[in-house]
Each structure stands twice: as C-alpha cells, then as structure tokens.
Amino acid sequence: MTDQAVDAGGANPSGDDRSPAAPERHFLGRARELKELRADIARAGLDTISGRKAPRARVLLVAGRPGSGRTALAEELVRQVADRYPDGVLRARLTEPDGTPVPVGRTAGELLTALGLPAAPGAAEDDLTDALRTALAERRVLLLLDDAAGAEQVDALLPDNADCLLVAVAQGPLTGIADVRPCTLGGLDTKSALDLLTQHIDPVRVTVDPRAAENLVEVCQGQPAALTLAGGLLAAHPEETVSDLAKRLHADTAESAPLARVLHLVHADLPKSAARMLRLLALAPAGDVDPHTASALAGTSLDGARPLLDRFAALGLLRPVPSPLPRYEVPGCLHPLLLALAEREERPAELQLARARMLERTVRLLQSCRAVTETDSPQTREKLKNLPPALRFADPRAAGQWLRSRRAALLAAARLAVADGELDTLARRLMSQLVRAMVAHLGTQAAAGDLYGIHGLVLDVAERQRLPREQAAALLNLADLDARTGRTAKALARYRAALDAGRVANDPYATGRAMESVGAAHQELGDHDRAADWFGRALAQRLARGEHADAARLYGRIAAAHTYAGHYGEALRNWRAAVAAHRRTGDVAAHARALSELARVQEYAGRPEECLRTCQEAVEWARRAEDVRLQAALQLRLGDTLERLGDPAAAQLHRGAAERLLAGEIRPGQAPVTAGAEAPRVDTSQEQDGEACEIRSTSAED
C-alpha cells in the first residue's frame, strides 16, 4: 500500500480531541526482498568497480503495482537502516492521489524546509534542486521518494553524495538512472498472507479451513491491500466463513483485478449512505480526510460522519493518521478505484455539489481560524458567537495547530478548486481566507512559499474570469515576493502588468502602488533617473486625490533617487517639499527624519553651514518625537560637521551626548546635557523660514 503521509498534529474545531485508534499491525513477509535490498546498499557500484569514486547516492528501487505492499516494504527497509544515516530520513510523495505528478520544484522546496533551510518563494525548479543537492552534499541522509511517476523526478532530487541513500517506490523501472538496484514485488508468500488475514480475524477461522484460506489468498493474488480489505470484510461479518468469501470473490466477474474485486464486495456490503460517503471520499484534497471533509462531501451531520470513518478504518478502507484531531488517509491504491465508483454511481452535478459543499465548509473553518486571532474586535467576537460550535476553535493556539496540520490538504483544495474551473467564486473565497489565516498564524515571512503559490492561483482565476482588479492585486503580491527574493527584473515586469490591470479596473490604489513599485524596482536596478520619474507619476496621482501623507512620503522617495543619481539640487528641493508636507500633516517623527535626510544631502552638496542649521532643527523635532536613535544619529552628524568646520570641542560634546542617548542615560524627549559642561544649546527663538540660528557651545566656566 502507499506511504503514510504523517503531518503535524492539529486541533479539532469542535473540541473533540479523540484520535482514531490505529490497529496494531506488524510487517509480514518479504524477508528475501529485505535481505537483497540491505545487501545492495553495501554492494560495489559500477563506478567503484572501474576505480572511480561514486559521484552520487546509491539508488534502490522498490517496484510493484499499487496495493502490492511496495511502500510498506520501503518503510520497513528505512526503519532497519535509518541508524546508519545520522542526519535523518527525508520523505516525499511524488504523485498526487489522482495520479498527477508533483512538480519537482515543490518537492525540493518541501525537502529544504524539512532540513530547516530557506526555500525562496517562487524560485525556479533548477535553483531549488541545486540548493537541495548543495544542502545534502555535506549530510548523510536517507531519502525515501514514494510513488515516483518517472525517472526524471527521481534524478532531479538525487544527492551528489555517495554517503546518502535514495530509496524510490515506483510502478515500473527508472530508466535513465545509472546503477539502480531494482526489487520487483509480486504477491506475499502463502504463510505471510495467512498471517496478514489473522491480524484482522480470529485465527481459528483460518485454521478450521486452511484450504479455503489458501484459496482466498490465491484469489487475492497475495496482494496485501486486497487481503487487508478481505480481512476487514470478514471481521465485519463474523458469521461468514473464509470459504464463503472466497466463493463470492470467484463469482464476482464485474472486476478483474483482485483489489477492485474485493473493494466491489465491500462497497456493495455497505448501507447506501455509507457507500455514498465512501466513494465521495475520493474527492478529498490530497486524500486527507477528517469528519468535516467527510460530512461536507456527503451532506451529512458531523456526528454522523465520525462513526462511519471509524468503520471505514476498521475495514481497511482508510488509514488512521496520528493526530490529536480525528484524521484519516485514503490509501493511494484505493483512490482511483473509489473515484471510478463515484463517477459511475453519481451524476456529474452531484459530484460538483459535493465539491462545493466541501469548499464552503473549508472557507468557514478558515474564517473561524483567522477570526479567533482578532478577539480585540467586538464585531469579530460577535461573529464567532454566531458560528456553530463545530466550527469554533477554543483559542488561537488550537486554530494554529489545526492550520498547520491541514496545510497540505488546504493547499491541495485550492489547487483542485482552481483546476476545476467551474467553482471559481468558491475558489476565490477559499484562497482569500487561506491567505489571511496563514498571515495571521504563521506570518508573512514564514508562509511566503505557500503564499506565492496561492497568489499564482488567484492570478489564474482572475485572468480566466477577466477580473482586472483581482489580477492587479495578485500581480502586486507576486511581484513583492519576487522583489524580496532578489528577482527584481521579474518583479518589474509584474509591477508593469499590475499597472495595466489597475488602469483597466480604474483602481487608483492599484495604479498608485504599481507606479511606486515600478520606481522602487528601477532604483534597485540602479536606474535612478527612471525611478525618480515613476515616483513623480505616483506623486501626481496622490496630490490629485488629496492623499497628503502618501505625497509627503513620495517627495522623500524622489529626493532619495536624485541623491543616488548625484542630482543634489533636485534632491534638496524635494526634501524641503517633504519637510513642508510632513509639517502640514502633523507627523512629527516623519518631519524629523525628513530634516535629517535634508541635512545629509546638504553635507553631500558641500554646504556644511546649512547642514549644521538643519541638523540643529532636526534634533529638536526628533526630541519632540521622542525618537532616541534619531536624536543620537543627528548628534553624531552634528559632531562630524563641527569637526569639519574646525570646532573639535563642540564636536566632542555632541558625540558624548549621542553616547548617553544610546546608553539610556537621557530619557526620550529630554534635552541632552553634557557632563561637566552645558550641552550645545538650540536657540529657536529667532527661527525663520524653517531654519534655526547657529549652535553655540559654552563651557561650564563661562
């Protein structure tokens, strides 16, 4: 059967911390295969035989049909040899439950995260795989890649380190990877197959009719998945003999494959409501099922879904996932069979309605997950009170645990909703709430990789539905993440596209932010003249709309661009405009910082006397704003300026004042006083046109 995807534990919105009890299972059989695989680890490869050191990790392949126990064998091998790899075991599944190959870049990013290393959001696949190989070059790890769709996926993730081991699970050979050691699985031997049956039923039912039991094993072709379902079916019907079940399987000609034949009997044996829920579980994102997902898909109550899921687990139809919250996994070998049942038994409209109910429930859970972090808002508290108890979280910590445990399923739900193409409204709501919940609980930086993927999905929907406002927002968010990770040229192209979309939508916020961001990208690329031009365009829009605070900030950005370009005259003019604008808006701290930057440019322009007067004024405004660090920086600048003007004694006084400010000896808002002497005194009684009079330094003896 397929690999168990074990996520971090989560919290149950309803407060029920009951986790499904996983039945005790022991690995059975495959002794010969395990011995051969262990021997292959140490066996010399072709490179070693030819006298060269092996440049890459040893690759072991466990090949077999779904349901053959291929992942169980790989996991048992990993358990037996894991102690040889002190840097740990990394696991990844390379195929979605519906058979879609997982992009290599996504897998590489998740493996980097598992190693505790940053994965740049939106990075190219080659960059991520190179980063992974670099990280594994100095580590001794065991890498288990389950359900590989092809050799290309495995080869891209193969470590360039002979001290590592890669165990791949696939249906066929990995043609193209050198020196792969394959282990092809058939059915279990008869003894192991009978032992597997007795894990589910009373051994007496096997021993009283051993020939019938062997016949059942033969009908199931020794496949562990088929035998597990057969054992579950016998356990559910104590009155039925092993011989009876074997005869029923022989008589059933609707399916040819053993696993499909047993599943057909199990499905037919269930009540109609339970059978319907079972086949609809094939729609669960990432094959991850909890009571909320199951009840929403089937349109039943939450309390009614829980016992049914436990029943499915007892039958071997679901695999319990270790978690404080009841969670299960649809085995990968059963997923395509359940999906085929659903498509055969349900009308397309019913399947679409089931998906819509599931997405709607997910949206409401995400809303609750985010809202529980905003308890300081009376409106939010009222909304939480109106939610059904099953959708509430006990506290923000429980909501965060639920979000982390369901992360893979939530992201898969967003991808499936967008790929569906007919549920775009729900998809947009889902992605909006998912972004807000992730930012609230994880933070923008920690969730950047996931957010990049979500914004890309939002862009797909916006382009498909011709929604220019949402298209502009998605492009801006993607461009911001590109810019933050150093892909400035790509960010610039997206900012320009966002500007075009914002103009089509007649959205002044999007166009203003896009123009400013285009300017910032040009500045990052070193084109300061273009940066100033784009900042000027954004400024004109802000002034036309009466947005004075933003206009004041943009004056500063224009001035900074001119400063970098060496156009000090234009820079001074714009900094003075910024000072005046901040004064009009009453932003004392911004006023002080603008004066500080004006003084800096005056210093660059070779005007020390003007710099001195502006610094004096900036110090006073920084004191009023109680900005200690800015006060200290200005005191140091005053000291440097006085030093150049030939007054070292006054310069020393200002530097001493800066040191006391940073040491906390001077309280915020308090004028600095130098030890043993009167501090440099600011005389503002004769202030004219925004410029203060000279700075005088007097000793205590005067």
C-alpha positions in Angstrom: 0.0 0.0 0.0 1.1 3.6 -0.4 3.1 5.7 2.0 1.5 7.1 5.1 1.6 10.9 4.9 2.0 12.0 8.6 1.5 15.7 9.3 1.9 17.7 12.4 -0.9 17.2 14.9 -3.8 19.6 14.8 -6.7 20.7 17.0 -10.3 19.8 16.5 -12.6 22.9 16.0 -15.3 21.1 17.9 -13.1 20.5 20.8 -13.2 16.7 20.4 -9.6 15.5 20.8 -10.4 11.9 20.1 -7.9 10.5 17.6 -8.7 7.3 15.7 -7.0 4.4 17.2 -4.7 2.7 14.7 -5.0 -1.0 14.8 -1.8 -2.8 15.8 0.0 -4.0 12.6 3.2 -5.9 12.1 5.3 -6.1 8.9 4.9 -9.5 7.5 6.9 -11.5 4.9 9.3 -10.1 2.3 12.4 -11.5 4.2 14.2 -12.3 0.9 13.5 -8.9 -0.6 14.7 -7.1 2.6 17.9 -9.2 2.6 18.6 -8.3 -1.0 17.9 -4.6 -0.5 20.2 -4.4 2.5 22.9 -6.3 0.6 22.5 -3.9 -2.3 23.3 -0.9 -0.1 26.9 -2.1 0.5 27.5 -3.8 -2.9 30.0 -2.0 -5.1 28.6 0.0 -7.9 29.9 0.3 -11.5 31.9 3.4 -10.7 33.7 1.7 -7.8 34.4 -1.3 -9.8 36.0 0.9 -12.5 38.2 2.5 -9.9 36.3 5.8 -9.6 34.5 7.1 -6.6 30.7 7.0 -6.9 29.7 10.6 -7.6 26.0 10.2 -6.5 23.9 8.4 -3.9 23.1 4.8 -4.2 19.5 4.3 -5.6 17.4 1.4 -4.5 14.1 0.8 -6.3 11.1 -1.0 -4.9 8.8 -1.6 -7.9 5.3 -3.0 -7.9 1.7 -2.4 -8.6 -0.3 -0.2 -6.2 -1.5 -2.4 -3.4 1.4 -4.8 -3.6 2.9 -3.5 -0.3 5.7 -1.6 -2.1 5.7 1.4 0.3 5.4 -0.8 3.4 8.5 -2.7 2.2 10.4 0.6 1.6 9.3 1.9 5.0 10.5 -1.3 6.7 13.8 -1.1 5.0 14.2 2.6 6.1 13.3 1.6 9.7 16.0 -1.1 9.7 18.9 1.0 8.2 17.9 4.5 9.4 20.6 4.4 12.2 23.3 4.4 9.5 22.3 7.9 8.4 22.8 10.3 11.4 21.4 13.3 9.5 17.9 11.7 9.4 15.3 10.5 6.9 13.6 12.7 4.4 10.3 11.6 2.8 8.4 12.9 -0.1 5.5 11.7 -2.3 6.0 12.4 -6.0 2.4 11.7 -7.2 -0.9 13.3 -6.2 -3.7 10.8 -5.2 -5.3 11.5 -8.6 -2.2 10.4 -10.4 -0.8 13.9 -11.2 3.0 14.1 -10.8 4.0 16.5 -8.1 6.2 19.3 -9.6 9.9 18.7 -8.7 10.3 22.3 -7.6 7.6 21.9 -5.0 9.1 18.7 -3.7 12.6 20.2 -3.5 11.2 23.2 -1.6 9.4 21.0 0.9 12.6 18.9 1.4 14.6 22.1 2.0 12.0 23.2 4.6 12.3 19.7 6.3 16.0 20.3 6.6 15.3 23.7 8.2 16.7 25.6 5.3 15.0 28.5 3.5 13.4 27.9 0.1 13.0 31.2 -1.8 9.3 31.5 -2.8 8.8 31.4 -6.5 12.4 30.2 -7.2 13.0 28.3 -10.4 13.0 24.5 -10.2 16.7 24.3 -11.1 17.6 26.7 -8.3 15.6 24.7 -5.8 17.1 21.4 -6.8 20.6 22.9 -6.8 20.0 24.2 -3.3 18.8 20.8 -2.2 21.8 19.0 -3.7 24.1 21.5 -2.1 22.5 21.0 1.3 22.8 17.2 1.0 26.4 17.3 -0.2 27.7 17.5 3.4 25.0 15.4 5.0 24.4 11.7 5.4 20.7 11.2 4.9 18.3 8.6 3.7 15.8 9.9 1.1 12.5 8.0 0.6 10.7 9.0 -2.6 7.3 7.4 -2.7 5.1 6.8 -5.8 7.6 8.2 -8.3 5.9 8.8 -11.7 9.2 8.6 -13.7 12.9 8.7 -13.6 13.1 12.5 -14.3 11.6 13.2 -10.9 14.0 11.0 -9.0 17.1 12.1 -11.0 16.4 15.8 -10.2 16.4 15.1 -6.5 19.3 12.6 -6.4 22.0 13.8 -4.0 25.5 14.2 -5.4 26.9 12.4 -2.3 27.8 8.7 -2.1 27.2 8.7 1.7 23.5 9.2 1.1 20.9 6.6 0.1 17.8 7.1 -2.0 15.0 4.6 -1.8 12.4 5.1 -4.6 9.0 3.5 -4.9 7.5 3.2 -8.3 5.3 1.1 -10.5 7.9 0.4 -13.1 11.6 0.8 -13.9 13.5 4.1 -13.6 15.1 4.0 -17.0 17.9 6.6 -17.3 19.3 6.5 -13.8 22.6 4.6 -13.7 23.2 1.7 -11.4 19.7 1.4 -10.0 19.1 -1.7 -7.8 15.5 -2.8 -8.5 13.4 -5.0 -6.3 10.2 -6.1 -8.1 7.4 -7.2 -5.9 4.8 -9.9 -6.5 2.3 -11.3 -4.0 3.1 -12.3 -0.5 4.0 -15.9 0.2 1.1 -18.0 1.5 2.2 -18.1 5.2 2.7 -14.3 5.3 -0.6 -13.8 3.6 -2.4 -16.0 6.1 -0.7 -14.2 8.9 -2.0 -10.9 7.5 -5.6 -12.3 7.5 -5.2 -13.3 11.1 -4.3 -9.8 12.1 -8.0 -8.9 11.3 -9.9 -12.0 12.2 -9.8 -14.8 14.8 -7.1 -17.3 13.7 -9.5 -20.2 14.3 -11.5 -19.1 11.2 -8.4 -19.7 9.2 -7.2 -22.9 10.8 -10.6 -24.7 10.6 -10.5 -24.5 6.8 -6.9 -23.9 5.7 -7.6 -24.9 2.1 -10.4 -22.2 1.9 -8.0 -19.6 3.4 -5.3 -20.6 0.8 -7.9 -20.3 -1.9 -8.8 -16.8 -0.7 -5.1 -15.8 -0.8 -4.9 -17.2 -4.3 -7.9 -15.2 -5.4 -6.4 -12.0 -3.9 -3.1 -13.0 -5.7 -1.3 -12.4 -2.4 -1.7 -8.6 -2.6 -1.6 -7.1 0.9 -4.1 -4.4 0.0 -6.7 -6.9 -1.2 -6.1 -9.2 1.7 -6.5 -6.3 4.2 -9.9 -5.5 2.7 -10.9 -9.2 2.7 -9.8 -9.4 6.4 -11.8 -6.3 7.2 -14.9 -7.7 5.5 -14.6 -11.0 7.4 -14.1 -9.1 10.7 -17.3 -7.1 10.0 -19.2 -10.4 9.3 -18.3 -13.0 12.0 -21.0 -15.3 10.6 -19.3 -15.5 7.2 -16.7 -18.2 6.7 -13.5 -17.7 4.8 -14.8 -20.2 2.2 -18.0 -18.2 1.7 -15.9 -15.0 1.0 -13.6 -16.9 -1.4 -16.7 -18.2 -3.3 -18.2 -14.7 -3.5 -15.0 -13.4 -5.0 -14.8 -16.2 -7.5 -18.4 -15.5 -8.6 -17.9 -11.7 -8.9 -16.9 -11.1 -12.5 -17.6 -7.4 -12.5 -14.0 -6.6 -11.8 -10.8 -8.4 -13.0 -8.1 -7.1 -10.6 -8.2 -8.6 -7.1 -8.2 -5.3 -5.3 -11.0 -3.9 -7.4 -13.0 -7.1 -6.9 -12.7 -7.1 -3.1 -13.5 -3.4 -3.0 -16.6 -4.0 -5.1 -17.8 -6.5 -2.5 -17.0 -4.2 0.4 -18.8 -1.3 -1.3 -21.9 -3.4 -2.1 -22.0 -4.7 1.5 -22.2 -1.1 3.0 -25.5 0.7 3.6 -26.4 3.1 0.9 -25.5 6.3 2.9 -22.2 4.8 4.0 -21.3 3.6 0.5 -22.0 7.0 -0.9 -19.8 8.7 1.6 -17.0 6.1 0.9 -16.9 6.8 -2.8 -17.1 10.6 -2.3 -14.0 10.5 -0.2 -12.1 10.2 -3.5 -12.8 13.9 -3.8 -10.9 14.8 -0.5 -7.9 17.0 -1.3 -4.6 15.2 -1.0 -6.6 12.1 0.2 -6.6 13.7 3.6 -10.0 13.1 5.3 -11.4 14.4 8.6 -15.0 14.4 9.8 -15.6 17.9 8.5 -14.5 16.9 5.0 -16.5 13.7 5.0 -19.7 15.2 6.3 -19.5 18.1 3.8 -18.9 15.8 0.9 -21.7 13.5 1.8 -24.1 16.2 3.0 -24.5 14.5 6.4 -24.1 15.7 10.0 -20.7 15.9 11.6 -21.7 13.5 14.4 -22.9 11.0 11.8 -19.6 11.1 9.9 -17.3 10.2 12.7 -18.5 6.6 13.3 -18.6 5.9 9.6 -14.9 7.0 9.3 -14.0 4.7 12.1 -15.9 1.9 10.4 -14.1 2.5 7.1 -10.7 2.4 9.0 -11.7 -0.9 10.6 -12.5 -2.3 7.1 -9.1 -1.2 5.8 -10.6 1.4 3.5 -8.9 4.3 5.4 -5.6 4.6 7.2 -5.7 6.5 10.5 -3.2 9.3 10.7 -1.5 10.1 14.1 -3.0 13.4 15.2 -4.9 14.9 18.2 -7.7 15.5 15.7 -9.5 12.6 14.0 -7.8 12.3 10.6 -7.5 9.6 8.0 -5.8 9.0 4.7 -7.3 7.4 1.7 -4.7 4.7 0.6 -3.3 5.6 -2.8 -4.1 2.2 -4.2 -7.8 2.7 -3.5 -8.1 6.3 -4.6 -8.5 5.6 -8.4 -10.9 2.8 -7.7 -13.1 5.0 -5.4 -13.0 7.8 -7.9 -14.2 5.4 -10.7 -17.0 4.2 -8.4 -18.0 7.8 -7.7 -18.1 8.7 -11.4 -20.1 5.6 -12.2 -22.7 5.9 -9.4 -23.0 9.7 -9.1 -24.2 12.2 -11.6 -21.7 14.9 -12.5 -23.9 17.6 -10.9 -23.9 15.7 -7.6 -20.1 15.4 -7.7 -19.8 19.1 -8.3 -22.3 19.9 -5.5 -20.2 17.7 -3.1 -17.0 19.6 -4.0 -18.9 22.9 -3.5 -20.1 21.8 0.0 -16.6 20.8 0.9 -15.1 24.1 -0.2 -17.8 26.1 1.6 -17.1 24.2 4.8 -13.4 24.8 4.4 -13.9 28.5 3.8 -16.0 28.8 7.0 -13.3 26.9 9.0 -10.6 29.3 7.7 -12.8 32.3 8.6 -13.1 31.0 12.1 -9.4 30.1 12.2 -8.5 33.7 11.4 -11.2 35.4 13.5 -10.1 33.7 16.7 -6.9 35.8 16.5 -8.9 39.1 16.4 -10.7 38.8 19.8 -10.0 42.5 20.5 -12.6 43.4 17.9 -16.3 43.4 19.2 -17.6 42.7 15.7 -15.3 39.7 15.4 -16.4 38.4 18.8 -20.0 38.7 17.8 -19.4 36.8 14.6 -17.6 34.0 16.5 -20.6 33.6 18.9 -22.9 33.1 15.9 -20.8 30.3 14.4 -21.9 26.7 15.1 -19.9 25.1 17.9 -18.3 22.6 15.5 -16.7 25.5 13.6 -15.2 27.3 16.5 -11.7 27.0 17.9 -11.0 27.0 21.6 -8.2 29.6 21.3 -5.6 30.9 18.7 -3.2 28.1 19.6 -5.7 25.4 18.7 -6.6 27.3 15.5 -2.9 27.5 14.6 -2.4 23.8 15.2 -5.3 22.9 13.0 -4.0 25.2 10.2 -0.6 23.5 10.3 -2.0 20.0 10.4 -4.3 20.7 7.5 -1.8 22.8 5.5 -1.2 20.2 2.7 -4.9 19.5 2.3 -5.8 23.2 2.3 -3.3 23.9 -0.4 -4.4 20.9 -2.4 -8.0 22.1 -2.0 -7.0 25.5 -3.5 -5.2 23.8 -6.4 -8.1 21.5 -7.2 -10.7 24.3 -7.0 -8.8 26.4 -9.5 -8.2 23.4 -11.8 -11.9 22.5 -11.7 -12.7 25.8 -13.5 -16.4 25.7 -12.5 -16.1 26.8 -8.9 -14.1 30.0 -9.3 -16.2 32.0 -6.9 -15.7 29.5 -4.1 -12.0 29.1 -5.1 -11.5 32.9 -4.8 -13.1 32.9 -1.3 -11.1 29.9 -0.2 -7.8 31.5 -1.3 -8.6 34.8 0.2 -9.4 33.2 3.6 -6.4 30.9 3.3 -4.0 33.8 2.8 -5.5 35.7 5.7 -5.3 32.7 8.1 -1.7 31.9 7.1 -0.6 35.5 7.6 -2.4 35.7 11.0 -1.0 32.4 12.4 2.3 31.9 10.5 3.4 35.4 9.5 4.1 36.7 6.0 7.8 35.6 6.1 7.2 32.0 7.3 4.3 31.5 4.9 5.9 33.2 1.9 6.4 30.0 -0.1 2.8 28.9 0.3 1.5 32.5 -0.3 3.4 32.7 -3.6 1.7 29.6 -4.9 -1.7 30.9 -3.7 -1.3 34.3 -5.4 -0.4 32.4 -8.6 -3.6 30.5 -8.4 -5.5 33.8 -7.7 -3.9 35.2 -10.9 -5.0 32.2 -12.9 -8.6 32.6 -11.8 -8.6 36.4 -12.3 -7.3 36.0 -15.9 -9.8 33.3 -16.6 -12.7 35.3 -15.3 -11.4 38.6 -16.6 -11.3 40.3 -13.2 -8.7 43.1 -13.7 -8.9 44.4 -10.1 -8.0 40.9 -8.6 -5.5 40.4 -11.4 -3.7 43.6 -10.3 -3.8 42.6 -6.7 -2.3 39.1 -7.4 0.4 40.6 -9.7 1.4 43.1 -7.0 1.6 40.4 -4.3 3.7 38.1 -6.6 5.9 41.0 -7.6 6.5 41.9 -4.0 7.7 38.4 -3.2 9.9 38.4 -6.3 11.4 41.7 -5.3 12.0 40.4 -1.7 13.9 37.4 -3.0 16.1 39.3 -5.4 14.3 38.7 -8.7 14.0 42.4 -9.4 13.7 42.2 -13.2 10.8 39.7 -12.9 9.2 41.9 -10.2 9.5 44.9 -12.5 7.6 43.1 -15.3 4.9 42.1 -12.9 4.6 45.6 -11.5 4.1 47.0 -15.0 1.4 44.3 -15.7 -0.3 45.2 -12.5 -0.3 48.9 -13.5 -2.0 47.9 -16.8 -4.6 45.8 -15.0 -5.2 48.6 -12.4 -5.9 51.1 -15.2 -8.3 48.7 -16.8 -10.1 48.3 -13.5 -9.9 52.0 -12.8 -8.4 51.2 -9.4 -6.4 54.2 -8.1 -4.9 52.2 -5.2 -3.5 49.5 -7.5 -2.2 52.0 -10.1 -0.6 54.2 -7.4 1.0 51.3 -5.7 2.1 49.8 -9.0 3.7 53.1 -10.2 5.6 53.5 -6.9 6.7 49.9 -7.0 8.0 50.3 -10.6 10.0 53.2 -9.4 11.4 51.1 -6.5 12.4 48.3 -8.9 14.2 50.8 -11.2 16.0 52.2 -8.2 17.0 48.7 -7.1 18.3 48.1 -10.6 20.4 51.3 -10.4 18.3 53.4 -12.9 17.8 56.3 -10.5 16.5 58.7 -13.2 13.7 56.4 -14.2 13.0 55.7 -10.5 12.5 59.4 -9.9 10.3 59.7 -12.9 8.0 56.9 -11.8 7.9 58.2 -8.2 6.9 61.6 -9.7 4.0 59.9 -11.6 2.8 58.3 -8.4 3.1 61.7 -6.6 1.0 63.4 -9.2 -1.8 60.9 -8.6 -1.5 61.2 -4.8 -1.7 65.0 -5.0 -4.7 64.9 -7.3 -6.5 62.7 -4.8 -5.6 64.8 -1.8 -3.6 62.0 -0.2 -1.1 64.2 1.6 0.6 61.7 3.8 1.5 59.5 0.9 2.5 62.6 -1.1 4.9 63.6 1.7 6.5 60.1 1.6 6.8 60.2 -2.2 8.6 63.5 -2.1 11.2 61.7 0.1 11.5 58.8 -2.4 12.0 61.2 -5.3 14.7 63.1 -3.3 16.4 59.8 -2.4 16.5 58.8 -6.1 18.0 62.2 -7.1 20.6 61.8 -4.3 21.7 58.4 -5.6 21.9 60.0 -9.1 24.0 62.8 -7.8 21.4 65.5 -8.6 21.8 67.3 -5.3 19.8 70.4 -6.3 16.7 68.3 -7.2 17.2 66.2 -4.1 17.3 69.3 -1.8 14.2 70.8 -3.4 12.2 67.5 -2.9 13.4 67.0 0.7 12.3 70.6 1.5 8.9 69.7 0.0 8.8 66.6 2.1 9.6 68.6 5.2 6.8 71.0 4.5 4.4 68.2 3.7 5.1 66.4 6.9 4.8 69.6 8.9 1.3 70.1 7.4 0.2 66.6 8.2 1.5 66.9 11.7 3.7 63.8 11.6 6.4 64.9 14.0 8.6 61.8 13.6 8.5 61.9 9.8 9.2 65.6 9.9 12.3 64.9 12.0 13.5 62.2 9.6 13.0 64.3 6.5 15.0 67.1 8.1 17.7 64.6 8.9 17.9 63.5 5.3 17.9 67.1 4.1 20.9 67.7 6.3 22.6 64.6 4.8 22.2 65.9 1.3 23.4 69.4 2.3 26.5 67.7 3.6 27.0 65.8 0.3 26.5 69.0 -1.6 29.3 70.7 0.3 27.1 73.1 2.4 28.3 72.5 5.9 26.8 75.6 7.4 23.3 74.8 6.1 23.8 71.2 7.2 24.6 72.4 10.7 21.5 74.6 10.9 19.2 71.8 9.5 20.7 69.2 11.9 20.0 71.6 14.8 16.4 71.8 13.8 16.1 68.1 13.2 17.5 67.4 16.7 14.7 69.5 18.2 12.0 67.7 16.2 13.5 64.3 17.0 13.4 65.2 20.7 9.7 66.2 20.4 9.0 62.9 18.6 10.9 61.0 21.4 13.0 59.2 18.8 16.2 58.5 20.7 18.0 56.7 17.9 17.4 59.5 15.5 18.5 62.0 18.1 21.7 60.1 18.7 22.4 59.9 14.9 21.8 63.6 14.5 24.1 64.4 17.4 26.8 62.3 15.7 26.2 64.1 12.4 26.5 67.5 14.2 29.8 66.3 15.7 31.2 65.4 12.3 30.0 68.7 10.8 31.5 70.8 13.6 34.8 68.8 13.3 35.0 69.8 9.6 34.2 73.4 10.5 37.1 73.5 12.9 35.3 73.2 16.3 36.6 69.9 17.8 35.5 70.8 21.3 31.8 71.3 20.3 32.1 68.2 18.2 33.2 66.2 21.2 30.2 67.5 23.2 27.7 66.3 20.6 29.3 62.9 20.4 29.2 62.5 24.1 25.5 63.4 24.1 24.9 60.7 21.4 26.6 58.1 23.6 24.5 59.0 26.6 21.3 58.8 24.5 22.1 55.4 23.2 23.2 54.2 26.7 19.8 55.3 28.1 21.1 58.0 30.4 18.9 60.5 28.7 15.1 59.9 28.7 13.1 60.2 25.5 12.1 63.8 25.0 14.7 65.1 27.4 17.3 67.6 26.0 20.8 66.1 26.3 23.2 67.6 28.9 26.9 67.0 28.7 28.9 66.1 31.8 30.9 68.9 33.2 29.7 71.4 30.6 26.5 72.9 29.3 25.1 71.0 26.3 25.0 72.5 22.9 22.1 74.9 23.1 19.5 75.1 20.4 18.2 78.6 20.1 14.8 78.6 18.3 13.5 81.9 19.5 14.6 83.6 16.2 13.6 80.7 13.9 12.8 81.9 10.4 11.7 80.1 7.3 12.2 76.7 8.9 15.9 77.4 9.6 17.3 77.7 13.2 20.1 80.0 14.3 23.6 78.9 15.0 24.7 76.2 17.5 26.7 77.6 20.4 28.8 75.6 22.7 29.8 77.1 26.1 31.8 75.5 28.8 30.7 75.5 32.4 33.4 78.0 33.3 31.9 80.8 31.0 
